[in-house]
């Protein structure tokens, strides 16, 4: 049986963001709106916490997450929670934490597949040279998020 999916949108400084959840966990976050919109308690909590984040009143998300990915992707995404709000680390740092500095490109690909950007803060990972690197919500949004966190 296919699980029921719930969608809810919120206006943010980046544009409309839609969150998708199951009965008990947040599954995805994407730019744009989804139709039809039918939220639940999980999407309502996510929208509230995103609004608080964008207002500068939240630094950590307290949501039940179910980010689908390979074991390697899951390991990469778990490391992202170690990067403090308002700070950045490099793809190389992330690869070193996984035990192999040569995995920096693979780490970048794993982060690009993150279904919960912002909540799982892959925007805090940048190039060793200081360049933004990539971001699945767009580089302008990545730059905005980093500046937003550094202003707080």
C-alpha positions, 0 to 999 in steps of 0.5 A: 500500500502506498503511504499517504503524502502530505504537502504544505507550502510557505512563503519565504524570502527565497520564494515559495517552499513546499514540504512533503511528509508522511504520517510521521516524518518530513520527506522532502523540501522543494522550491515552488508549490505542489497541488493539491495542498493537504498538510498534516501535523508534520508539515505544519511543524515544518512550516512553522519552524521554517518561518522561525528560521527565516525570521532569525528565531531558529537555528536548529530544526526539531523535526522527525526526518526520513530522507531517502538515500543510499547509505553513503548519502545518509552518512554524508547528510548526518555529518551536515548537522555538525556544521554550526549555524552561521559557519561553513565547512568544505566538501574536503572536510566532509570527505575527511570526516568520512575517512577519505579526502579523495571523496570530495566530489562524491560528497558534493554529489551526495549533498546535491541529492539531499531531499531536505535542503535547509533542514539538513544544512548542505548549504553550509558546505562550500569549496575549499577555495571559498567558492559556493560550490553547488546547491540543489536550490540554486547558488543565489539561494545558497548565498542568501542562506549563508548571509542570513545565518551570518547576520544572526 
